[in-house]
Amino acid sequence: MFERFHADARQAVTLAQTEARLLTHDHIGSEHLLLALLRQTGTVPARVLARHGIDHDQVSDAVVRRLGGPAGDDLDAEALGSIGVDLDAVREKVEAVFGPGALDRKPARRRGLSRLLGEHLPFSPHAKKALELSLREALNLKHDHIAAGHILLGLLRDGDGLAARVLADAGLDLAAVRQDVRTELG
């Protein structure tokens, strides 16, 4: 199936793994695919979701509320800010040197061997289903490839996944978003 993936869809799958790792999650879920699509500015999913008032930070906050994530950032930022330290600036400089998510990584002794070796995280059943549905969406539109927009359609079609629930909880009309994506994809 991945041989049909357009470059932006491949990048979304790769970014989903990065999103899961940044949140210290042990799997790639539909929520991580959604976060990855939002990170790809200029693509159909990012444009459509932005028009509907959804951005990466909003979804990330909702995912962390539900599943947890790196702890203490808000309290740390507030405490350090009170003495004149900008935690965002510190994080930016550390990540420039050590790579994205460097401050979010657990110490090596606490991570499993697969995390240490950088092996791929497993896909959740909902993420697998969304990717399978993206193929069906592409075929329904008579496209010979799967683009990032098809992945968003797959996420929307699997209404039980966390990605669709986060969007619905944000007040989005999923049918309207779906129609907008289909229109942009042609």
Secondary structure per residue as TSV (DSSP state, phi and psi in degrees):
chain	resnum	aa	ss	phi	psi
A	1	M	-	360.0	-38.2
A	2	F	G	-65.6	-18.4
A	3	E	G	-67.5	-20.5
A	4	R	G	-85.8	-6.6
A	5	F	B	-73.5	128.7
A	6	H	-	-70.1	163.3
A	7	A	H	-55.7	-40.1
A	8	D	H	-69.5	-30.1
A	9	A	H	-73.1	-39.9
A	10	R	H	-62.4	-43.1
A	11	Q	H	-62.9	-37.5
A	12	A	H	-61.6	-41.6
A	13	V	H	-65.9	-41.9
A	14	T	H	-64.4	-45.1
A	15	L	H	-65.1	-30.2
A	16	A	H	-62.0	-39.5
A	17	Q	H	-63.9	-42.6
A	18	T	H	-61.4	-43.7
A	19	E	H	-60.2	-43.8
A	20	A	H	-62.5	-42.9
A	21	R	H	-65.7	-40.6
A	22	L	H	-62.1	-32.6
A	23	L	T	-90.1	4.5
A	24	T	T	57.4	37.3
A	25	H	-	-92.8	153.3
A	26	D	S	-100.1	15.5
A	27	H	S	-152.4	166.5
A	28	I	B	-106.3	113.5
A	29	G	-	-106.3	177.3
A	30	S	H	-59.3	-32.1
A	31	E	H	-63.5	-36.0
A	32	H	H	-72.6	-35.4
A	33	L	H	-63.2	-42.0
A	34	L	H	-63.2	-44.8
A	35	L	H	-60.1	-40.1
A	36	A	H	-64.5	-41.8
A	37	L	H	-62.7	-38.1
A	38	L	H	-71.0	-27.4
A	39	R	H	-72.4	-22.8
A	40	Q	S	-86.7	77.9
A	41	T	T	-60.3	145.0
A	42	G	T	89.5	-8.5
A	43	T	S	-87.7	165.8
A	44	V	H	-54.6	-50.7
A	45	P	H	-60.0	-43.8
A	46	A	H	-64.2	-42.4
A	47	R	H	-65.1	-47.3
A	48	V	H	-64.4	-46.7
A	49	L	H	-65.8	-36.1
A	50	A	H	-62.5	-41.3
A	51	R	H	-62.3	-27.3
A	52	H	T	-93.4	7.6
A	53	G	T	84.9	21.1
A	54	I	-	-111.8	133.6
A	55	D	-	-132.8	171.9
A	56	H	H	-58.0	-47.8
A	57	D	H	-62.0	-39.8
A	58	Q	H	-62.2	-46.4
A	59	V	H	-68.2	-41.4
A	60	S	H	-59.4	-44.3
A	61	D	H	-60.1	-42.5
A	62	A	H	-65.3	-39.6
A	63	V	H	-66.4	-44.1
A	64	V	H	-63.1	-38.8
A	65	R	H	-60.7	-36.0
A	66	R	H	-84.9	-42.4
A	67	L	H	-111.8	-9.7
A	68	G	-	86.2	173.1
A	69	G	-	-179.9	-163.4
A	70	P	S	-55.7	128.6
A	71	A	-	-93.2	152.3
A	72	G	S	87.2	-3.3
A	73	D	H	-58.9	-44.9
A	74	D	H	-64.4	-46.1
A	75	L	H	-67.1	-41.7
A	76	D	H	-61.7	-46.1
A	77	A	H	-61.7	-42.2
A	78	E	H	-65.3	-46.1
A	79	A	H	-64.6	-46.8
A	80	L	H	-68.1	-36.3
A	81	G	H	-61.1	-33.8
A	82	S	H	-66.4	-19.6
A	83	I	T	-110.8	14.4
A	84	G	T	89.7	14.6
A	85	V	-	-102.5	125.8
A	86	D	-	-92.9	103.0
A	87	L	H	-61.3	-35.5
A	88	D	H	-63.2	-39.5
A	89	A	H	-66.9	-39.6
A	90	V	H	-64.5	-46.6
A	91	R	H	-58.9	-43.8
A	92	E	H	-59.5	-44.5
A	93	K	H	-68.7	-40.5
A	94	V	H	-64.1	-43.9
A	95	E	H	-68.2	-28.9
A	96	A	H	-65.5	-34.5
A	97	V	H	-86.4	-46.4
A	98	F	H	-104.6	-4.3
A	99	G	-	102.1	158.1
A	100	P	T	-57.8	136.4
A	101	G	T	78.4	8.7
A	102	A	T	-57.4	-36.3
A	103	L	T	-79.0	-13.2
A	104	D	T	-93.1	-12.1
A	105	R	S	-71.7	141.5
A	106	K	-	-75.1	153.9
A	107	P	-	-56.8	146.7
A	108	A	G	-53.5	-37.4
A	109	R	G	-68.1	-18.5
A	110	R	G	-97.5	-13.3
A	111	R	S	-88.0	151.1
A	112	G	-	-70.9	163.8
A	113	L	H	-59.5	-36.6
A	114	S	H	-64.3	-35.9
A	115	R	H	-69.8	-38.0
A	116	L	H	-63.8	-39.4
A	117	L	H	-86.0	-4.7
A	118	G	T	73.9	23.0
A	119	E	-	-65.6	159.5
A	120	H	-	-67.3	143.3
A	121	L	-	-79.7	148.8
A	122	P	-	-74.8	150.4
A	123	F	B	-83.2	139.9
A	124	S	-	-73.2	163.1
A	125	P	H	-56.6	-37.9
A	126	H	H	-70.2	-35.1
A	127	A	H	-66.6	-43.3
A	128	K	H	-60.4	-44.5
A	129	K	H	-62.7	-42.6
A	130	A	H	-62.7	-39.5
A	131	L	H	-68.1	-38.8
A	132	E	H	-65.1	-41.6
A	133	L	H	-66.5	-28.5
A	134	S	H	-64.6	-35.8
A	135	L	H	-64.4	-45.1
A	136	R	H	-61.0	-40.2
A	137	E	H	-63.4	-42.2
A	138	A	H	-62.9	-43.7
A	139	L	H	-64.6	-40.1
A	140	N	H	-62.0	-32.3
A	141	L	T	-88.2	3.0
A	142	K	T	61.6	36.5
A	143	H	-	-97.2	146.3
A	144	D	S	-97.2	11.8
A	145	H	S	-144.5	166.4
A	146	I	B	-112.6	120.7
A	147	A	-	-107.4	173.6
A	148	A	H	-56.5	-36.6
A	149	G	H	-62.0	-35.8
A	150	H	H	-66.5	-35.9
A	151	I	H	-63.5	-43.0
A	152	L	H	-61.4	-40.9
A	153	L	H	-60.6	-39.9
A	154	G	H	-63.6	-40.8
A	155	L	H	-63.6	-40.4
A	156	L	H	-70.2	-36.5
A	157	R	H	-68.1	-33.2
A	158	D	-	-87.3	81.1
A	159	G	T	-64.5	-12.0
A	160	D	T	-89.4	-11.7
A	161	G	S	-73.4	157.4
A	162	L	H	-62.1	-34.1
A	163	A	H	-58.6	-49.9
A	164	A	H	-66.0	-37.8
A	165	R	H	-66.1	-39.8
A	166	V	H	-62.5	-43.8
A	167	L	H	-66.3	-41.5
A	168	A	H	-65.5	-41.5
A	169	D	H	-64.5	-25.0
A	170	A	T	-80.1	-1.5
A	171	G	T	93.0	10.7
A	172	L	-	-75.4	143.7
A	173	D	-	-86.7	101.7
A	174	L	H	-61.8	-33.7
A	175	A	H	-65.2	-39.1
A	176	A	H	-68.0	-41.5
A	177	V	H	-62.3	-45.0
A	178	R	H	-57.2	-45.0
A	179	Q	H	-65.4	-40.8
A	180	D	H	-60.6	-41.9
A	181	V	H	-65.2	-46.4
A	182	R	H	-60.2	-39.8
A	183	T	H	-62.9	-46.1
A	184	E	H	-66.3	-34.0
A	185	L	H	-74.0	-21.6
A	186	G	-	89.8	360.0
